[in-house]
C-alpha cells in the first residue's frame, strides 16, 4: 500500500510518549519554529528522584475514565 500510494518502500508514523507525559503533568517543549522535523521532548520532568513517585496518580484522562 505505501509503495503504491507514495512510491516509498516503507513509510513510518512517528510515535512518542510525550502525549502521555504531558497528561501526567510534564512540561513539553515543541519546536514550532524549526525547519527541521524535530519530535517534541520533555522540558520539565514530573519526577526527578525515584522516591518522588510515591503519591503520583494518573489523571482520569490517562486511565480512560
N, C-alpha and C positions, 0 to 999 in steps of 0.2 A: 504494500500500500504506500509506504513512504517513497519508494523509488518511483512509482507511477505518478504520485502527486507532485513531488518536489524534485525528482531526479537525483536524490541522495540515496546511498545505500543504507544509511542509518539516520534516524532523527531521534533526538532525546528531548524529553521535557524536563527542565530544571526543577529540582526539588530541594528544599532546605527546611530546616526546622525552626526558622525564625518566627513563623506564624504562631506556633505553639509557645515558643519562648516569650513572645510579646503578650499573648493571652495570660501567661503566668506572671507578668509584671516586669519583664526585662525591657530595657530601653534598646531600640533597634536603630541602627544607622543605615539610612538609604542613600544611595549615590545617584541622586536625581540629575545632577548637573554634569555627569560624566559622559563622555562619548563612547566609553568602553562598556561592555556588558559585565557589570560587577554585581554579584549577588549581595543582598543585604546581610549585615552581620550584627552581632550583639555588641552594643555600645556600652551598656552597663548591666552587669550580671545581677541577678536576684540573690544568688547565694555565692559567697566567696569561699568560706570555710565549711568543711563538712558538717560541723555541729550546727550550722545555721539552717539546716534543712528541717530541724525539729519545729513543728507547728505550721509549716508551709502547707497550704491546701490548694488544690487546683480549683479554679473558679468553675461555676456550673457550665460555662460555655465550653470548657475543655473536656469536661466529663460527659457532655451531651445531655445535660439536664435542663 
